[in-house]
Amino acid sequence: MSVIEQYARAHIVTDADPLTEEHAAVPVVLRYDPDDDPRSVRVGLPGRHEWTFPRALLEQGLRAPVGTGDVRVWPLGRVQAVVEFHSAHGVSVVQFESKALLRFLRRTYMAGQPVTH
């Protein structure tokens, strides 16, 4: 199976860098590798920070607040979603358009369809 990579524009707010311009959109890479782990997705933030967490968490978080370990996801109104990452360096809050995350999830599920003979 092939790797799915999708770039999305997001707004990032971190408590580690209070000088970050909160309203500037940055490119974030969404990645799914079914050969590595078919149940996980990765989010790559600028500066080589990459987070791996359950794909189901991302899907559930588009409908209602959820969290596990160092990752939390929740809807923000009807058109946006927030993914919050906790680390020893602080907290990063990443705000996405929900439709970008939905499009990515749809592609991951299509990639995971078993091939029938």
Contacts in CASP RR format, 6 or more apart in sequence:
PFRMAT RR
TARGET T0000
AUTHOR 0000-0000-0000
METHOD contacts of the structure
MODEL  1
MSVIEQYARAHIVTDADPLTEEHAAVPVVLRYDPDDDPRSVRVGLPGRHE
WTFPRALLEQGLRAPVGTGDVRVWPLGRVQAVVEFHSAHGVSVVQFESKA
LLRFLRRTYMAGQPVTH
1 34 0 8 1.000
1 35 0 8 1.000
1 111 0 8 1.000
1 112 0 8 1.000
2 111 0 8 1.000
3 31 0 8 1.000
3 32 0 8 1.000
3 33 0 8 1.000
3 34 0 8 1.000
3 35 0 8 1.000
4 30 0 8 1.000
4 31 0 8 1.000
4 32 0 8 1.000
4 33 0 8 1.000
4 104 0 8 1.000
4 107 0 8 1.000
4 108 0 8 1.000
4 111 0 8 1.000
5 29 0 8 1.000
5 30 0 8 1.000
5 31 0 8 1.000
5 32 0 8 1.000
6 29 0 8 1.000
6 30 0 8 1.000
6 31 0 8 1.000
6 100 0 8 1.000
6 103 0 8 1.000
6 104 0 8 1.000
6 107 0 8 1.000
7 27 0 8 1.000
7 28 0 8 1.000
7 29 0 8 1.000
7 30 0 8 1.000
8 27 0 8 1.000
8 28 0 8 1.000
8 29 0 8 1.000
8 30 0 8 1.000
8 96 0 8 1.000
8 97 0 8 1.000
8 100 0 8 1.000
8 101 0 8 1.000
8 104 0 8 1.000
9 25 0 8 1.000
9 26 0 8 1.000
9 27 0 8 1.000
9 28 0 8 1.000
9 97 0 8 1.000
9 100 0 8 1.000
10 25 0 8 1.000
10 26 0 8 1.000
10 27 0 8 1.000
10 28 0 8 1.000
10 94 0 8 1.000
10 95 0 8 1.000
10 96 0 8 1.000
11 22 0 8 1.000
11 23 0 8 1.000
11 24 0 8 1.000
11 25 0 8 1.000
11 26 0 8 1.000
11 94 0 8 1.000
11 95 0 8 1.000
12 20 0 8 1.000
12 26 0 8 1.000
12 28 0 8 1.000
12 45 0 8 1.000
12 46 0 8 1.000
12 92 0 8 1.000
12 93 0 8 1.000
12 94 0 8 1.000
12 95 0 8 1.000
13 20 0 8 1.000
13 22 0 8 1.000
13 92 0 8 1.000
13 93 0 8 1.000
13 95 0 8 1.000
14 20 0 8 1.000
14 90 0 8 1.000
14 91 0 8 1.000
14 92 0 8 1.000
14 93 0 8 1.000
15 90 0 8 1.000
15 91 0 8 1.000
16 89 0 8 1.000
16 90 0 8 1.000
16 91 0 8 1.000
16 92 0 8 1.000
26 45 0 8 1.000
26 46 0 8 1.000
27 46 0 8 1.000
28 43 0 8 1.000
28 44 0 8 1.000
28 45 0 8 1.000
28 46 0 8 1.000
28 94 0 8 1.000
28 96 0 8 1.000
29 42 0 8 1.000
29 43 0 8 1.000
29 44 0 8 1.000
30 41 0 8 1.000
30 42 0 8 1.000
30 43 0 8 1.000
30 44 0 8 1.000
30 100 0 8 1.000
30 101 0 8 1.000
30 104 0 8 1.000
31 41 0 8 1.000
31 42 0 8 1.000
31 43 0 8 1.000
31 44 0 8 1.000
32 40 0 8 1.000
32 41 0 8 1.000
32 42 0 8 1.000
32 55 0 8 1.000
32 104 0 8 1.000
32 107 0 8 1.000
32 108 0 8 1.000
32 111 0 8 1.000
33 42 0 8 1.000
34 108 0 8 1.000
34 111 0 8 1.000
34 112 0 8 1.000
37 52 0 8 1.000
38 112 0 8 1.000
39 54 0 8 1.000
39 55 0 8 1.000
39 56 0 8 1.000
40 52 0 8 1.000
40 53 0 8 1.000
40 54 0 8 1.000
40 55 0 8 1.000
41 52 0 8 1.000
41 53 0 8 1.000
41 54 0 8 1.000
41 55 0 8 1.000
41 58 0 8 1.000
41 104 0 8 1.000
41 108 0 8 1.000
42 50 0 8 1.000
42 51 0 8 1.000
42 52 0 8 1.000
43 50 0 8 1.000
43 51 0 8 1.000
43 53 0 8 1.000
43 83 0 8 1.000
43 85 0 8 1.000
43 94 0 8 1.000
44 50 0 8 1.000
44 51 0 8 1.000
45 51 0 8 1.000
45 85 0 8 1.000
45 92 0 8 1.000
45 94 0 8 1.000
49 85 0 8 1.000
49 92 0 8 1.000
51 70 0 8 1.000
51 71 0 8 1.000
51 85 0 8 1.000
53 68 0 8 1.000
53 71 0 8 1.000
54 68 0 8 1.000
55 105 0 8 1.000
55 108 0 8 1.000
57 66 0 8 1.000
57 67 0 8 1.000
57 68 0 8 1.000
57 71 0 8 1.000
57 73 0 8 1.000
58 73 0 8 1.000
58 83 0 8 1.000
58 101 0 8 1.000
58 105 0 8 1.000
59 105 0 8 1.000
60 66 0 8 1.000
60 73 0 8 1.000
61 67 0 8 1.000
61 73 0 8 1.000
61 74 0 8 1.000
61 75 0 8 1.000
61 81 0 8 1.000
62 73 0 8 1.000
62 75 0 8 1.000
62 81 0 8 1.000
62 98 0 8 1.000
62 101 0 8 1.000
62 102 0 8 1.000
62 105 0 8 1.000
63 75 0 8 1.000
64 74 0 8 1.000
64 75 0 8 1.000
65 72 0 8 1.000
65 73 0 8 1.000
65 74 0 8 1.000
65 75 0 8 1.000
66 72 0 8 1.000
66 73 0 8 1.000
66 74 0 8 1.000
67 73 0 8 1.000
69 86 0 8 1.000
70 85 0 8 1.000
70 86 0 8 1.000
70 87 0 8 1.000
71 83 0 8 1.000
71 84 0 8 1.000
71 85 0 8 1.000
71 86 0 8 1.000
72 83 0 8 1.000
72 84 0 8 1.000
72 86 0 8 1.000
73 81 0 8 1.000
73 82 0 8 1.000
73 83 0 8 1.000
73 84 0 8 1.000
74 81 0 8 1.000
74 82 0 8 1.000
75 81 0 8 1.000
75 82 0 8 1.000
75 98 0 8 1.000
76 82 0 8 1.000
76 95 0 8 1.000
78 98 0 8 1.000
79 97 0 8 1.000
79 98 0 8 1.000
79 99 0 8 1.000
80 95 0 8 1.000
80 96 0 8 1.000
80 97 0 8 1.000
80 98 0 8 1.000
81 95 0 8 1.000
81 96 0 8 1.000
81 97 0 8 1.000
81 98 0 8 1.000
81 101 0 8 1.000
82 93 0 8 1.000
82 94 0 8 1.000
82 95 0 8 1.000
82 96 0 8 1.000
83 93 0 8 1.000
83 94 0 8 1.000
83 96 0 8 1.000
84 91 0 8 1.000
84 92 0 8 1.000
84 93 0 8 1.000
84 94 0 8 1.000
85 91 0 8 1.000
85 92 0 8 1.000
85 93 0 8 1.000
85 94 0 8 1.000
END
